Amino acid sequence: MSKSADQTLSFEEKMKKLEDIIQKLDSDEVQLEESLSLYKEGIKLSKECDEILKNAQLEIEELEVNNDD
């Protein structure tokens, strides 16, 4: 999947993809090369999801501050 296609995925779609990767890695049926590729993709997705969550938290905090005024 291309970088631009990954960026169009929603948070929920990224989490689902990450869950699928974890399941594959937990199985003993994946070869080493595929495991490394899946691991790299999982790390990338994890960072993207973390960034989405951080941005959502910042937005919530800003809304709370603006609501207090």
C-alpha positions as CSV (number, residue, x, y, z in Angstrom):
1,M,0.0,0.0,0.0
2,S,1.4,3.4,-0.9
3,K,2.1,6.1,1.5
4,S,-0.8,8.3,0.2
5,A,-3.2,5.4,0.5
6,D,-2.1,4.8,4.1
7,Q,-2.8,8.5,4.9
8,T,-6.3,8.3,3.6
9,L,-7.2,5.5,6.1
10,S,-9.2,6.5,9.1
11,F,-8.0,6.0,12.6
12,E,-10.3,3.0,13.0
13,E,-9.0,1.5,9.7
14,K,-5.4,1.9,10.8
15,M,-6.1,0.3,14.1
16,K,-7.8,-2.7,12.4
17,K,-4.8,-3.0,10.1
18,L,-2.5,-2.9,13.1
19,E,-4.6,-5.6,14.8
20,D,-4.3,-7.8,11.7
21,I,-0.5,-7.3,11.6
22,I,-0.3,-8.3,15.3
23,Q,-2.3,-11.5,14.6
24,K,-0.1,-12.4,11.7
25,L,3.0,-11.8,13.7
26,D,1.7,-13.9,16.6
27,S,1.1,-16.9,14.2
28,D,4.1,-19.1,13.5
29,E,3.3,-19.2,9.8
30,V,5.0,-16.0,8.8
31,Q,8.5,-16.1,7.3
32,L,11.3,-13.9,8.7
33,E,11.3,-11.5,5.8
34,E,7.6,-11.0,5.9
35,S,7.8,-10.7,9.7
36,L,10.3,-7.8,9.4
37,S,8.1,-6.1,6.8
38,L,5.0,-6.5,8.9
39,Y,6.8,-5.2,12.0
40,K,8.0,-2.1,10.1
41,E,4.5,-1.5,8.9
42,G,3.1,-2.0,12.4
43,I,5.5,0.5,13.9
44,K,4.6,3.1,11.2
45,L,0.8,2.6,11.8
46,S,1.4,2.7,15.6
47,K,3.1,6.1,15.2
48,E,0.4,7.4,13.0
49,C,-2.3,6.3,15.4
50,D,-0.4,7.9,18.3
51,E,-0.1,11.1,16.4
52,I,-3.9,11.1,15.6
53,L,-4.6,10.6,19.3
54,K,-2.3,13.3,20.5
55,N,-3.9,15.8,18.0
56,A,-7.3,14.8,19.2
57,Q,-6.2,15.3,22.8
58,L,-4.9,18.8,22.0
59,E,-8.1,19.7,20.2
60,I,-10.1,18.6,23.2
61,E,-7.9,20.6,25.6
62,E,-8.3,23.7,23.4
63,L,-12.1,23.3,23.4
64,E,-12.1,23.0,27.1
65,V,-10.0,26.1,27.6
66,N,-12.2,28.0,25.1
67,N,-15.3,26.8,26.9
68,D,-14.1,28.0,30.2
69,D,-13.8,31.6,28.9
